[in-house]
Amino acid sequence: MTRDQWRWVGLAVFLALAVGAVLYFGGRWQERSYAADERAERIEELDAVRSDLAAAQDRIRLLRARSLLFETALDLDRRNFGTANAHLHAAAAELEAVRESVSDMDTQALQALQRDIAATDLSLATDLEVQRTRVLDFLARLDALLPEEQVGPSATERPEPPMRDTTG
């Protein structure tokens, strides 16, 4: 081979290596930008799931507090004041743990209810009916604060069942 032919071969090899390097680094750049977009999407999804989880945990706390208030009323009927106090203060603790992720709730009214429950002390000496009424009032206030859930169609939205002909 002549010297000019070796130059053309060397130039062709150099150009092939240069094109290969450009393609390699271009592919790496494209992969890196795709991975960054994918990571951003996953972070957004994770944030949405965390938000939903926090709302569900708060809903559970509210329902647990409601259940504890019911147990308090039952304990009062059984004249078990120690357990009634324990359930009442546990309900207050559950309400205190509720964050502001429940969107349809009046948080100031919830905090006022929590303070009222925490300040209540059920004792043996006072009138049982007054104490029971107070606990049931707490329960009614909590029920009024709970967001409504759409489980199914309401009674007004349900279709009437067809009437059967009984004359025949």
Secondary structure, 3 states (H helix, E strand, C coil): CCHHHHHHHHHHHHHHHHHHHHHHHHHHHHHHHHHHHHHHHHHHHHHHHHHHHHHHHHHHHHHHHHHHHHHHHHHHHCCCHHHHHHHHHHHHHHHHHCCCCCCCCCHHHHHHHHHHHHHCCCCCCCCHHHHHHHHHHHHHHHHHHCCCCCCCCCCCCCCCCCCCCCCC
